[in-house]
Amino acid sequence: MKKMILVTSPPACGKTYISKQLAKNLKHVVYLDKDTLIPLSNRVFAAAGEEINRSSKFFEDNIRDYEYETIVDIGVEALEYDDIVLINAPFTKEVHDEDTLERFRTKLRKKNAKLVIIWVVTDPKVCHQRMIARNSDRDTWKLQHWDQYIKTVDFSIPEPLERLDAGHDLILFHNSSDEEFEESMRTILPKLEEE
């Protein structure tokens, strides 16, 4: 059966690295990264005369949800041509919203495909160290206000993902150490290759 795999987690859990490693090791896979849409979104900011700020009300109202819908729609279309689509994106709102997940599942059922969600489990202290190490502009505020920021991040598995009757597969990828990463890769890859 065809699959759309969403790799999701809070920031700095290792989502991008894991997504790329999974995609490199899977057969018949299309890899998509939502960040590919950022240049297009930045043109929307410019056309509207707005400062590029992905935390702004303008972004939330006019760009954010469209980025997610678009990357999922591109993925659904790609399933016409290959067996697995793997999307790297936080899906922060979507994984907490049963209606959105059902909308994704409905799109996939039309392609005789199922939804698989990989939730990356990482210790918050490890995330802090990784955020420091990656030294990205997008993390400046978070690192300067770590105690305030970390209170806003929920590392628990979103409730809609854990529902046994939800109609998607949930896979936990443990990633707090190199050993955990290797073990998760070893056990998860065969599950994703199953028909």
LINZICOR-V383258 format. One record per backbone hydrogen bond with DSSP energy under -1.0 kcal/mol. NH is the residue of the N-H (numbers start at 1). CO is the residue of the C=O. Records with the same first field share a line. If there is no record, write none. Layout:
NH: CO / CO
This chain:
3: 83
4: 114
5: 85
6: 116
7: 87
8: 118
13: 10
18: 14
19: 15
20: 16
21: 17
22: 18
23: 19
24: 20
25: 21
26: 22
30: 84
32: 86
34: 88
36: 33
37: 34
38: 35
41: 37
42: 38
43: 39
44: 40
45: 41
46: 42
47: 43
48: 44
49: 46
50: 45
56: 53
60: 56
61: 57
62: 58
63: 59
64: 59
67: 63
68: 64
69: 65
70: 66
71: 67
72: 68
73: 69
74: 70
75: 71
76: 72
77: 73
78: 74
79: 75
80: 77
81: 78
82: 78
84: 28
85: 3
86: 30
87: 5
88: 32
89: 7
95: 91
96: 93
97: 94
101: 97
102: 98
103: 99
104: 100
105: 101
106: 102
107: 103
108: 104
109: 105
110: 106
111: 108
112: 109
113: 108
114: 2
116: 4
117: 169
118: 6
119: 171
120: 8
121: 173
127: 123
128: 124
129: 125
130: 126
131: 127
132: 128
133: 129
134: 130
135: 131
139: 136
140: 137
143: 139
144: 140
145: 141
149: 145
150: 146
152: 149
161: 158
162: 158
166: 163
169: 115
171: 117
173: 119
175: 121
181: 177
182: 178
183: 179
184: 180
185: 181
186: 182
187: 183
188: 184
189: 185
192: 188
193: 189
